[in-house]
Amino acid sequence: MKLTWLGHACFLLETACGSVVFDPYEPGYVPGLALPPLRADLVLCSHGHQDHSCRSAVTLTGAETGLRITAIESYHDDQKGKKRGRNIIFELEAGGKRMVHLGDLGHIPSEGTVRALQGADVLMIPVGGFYTIGAAEAAEVCRLIGPKIIVPMHYRGEGFGYDVLSTVSEFAAYFPDVIYLDTNVFDPGAFPAGCVVVPKCPLAQAG
């Protein structure tokens, strides 16, 4: 299994069962970031906002996959979608591993959703606040779900991201085991259970 963080909430997941890109963003829409050419079997978008739904950024292979995908309805805010609409949480199963991408989750999930996601192998979770849950809420969601590996997303970094978002360090402060990588490509299964893995974002545009 290989996971590539492409900035913001965009990931490329490659498994023996198939490949998928989550939440690709439109060119020029996320400050400081630009997507490289992408190719995958599937594209999954959590909602229709332009920083999460640029399906044309991905060339599809046309291949069928063995990925088992579950879409779970949620909201982009804490007012049942009245402010920012709905959000889709995606759970993928491949080779006995469960990967969860929370999209732009804006609230603590329901008990039913928590039960469905508990014990996920990989949890990709927004942590920057303002548009989504912030650091404290994200830490609580992680406690409820209890994933083996946590990968934060949707935050402000050096030279990239929206100014209104907080940095990943605010989220990381809630955890004793945080691993900062010098790459954006990694195998989540290579890390000890219970840790937060923070990949490097190499896509920031100069200036």
Summary of the structure (lengths in Angstrom):
residues: 207
radius of gyration: 15.5
end to end distance: 33.7
largest distance: 44.8
contacts: 714
relative contact order: 0.17
helix: 14%
strand: 33%
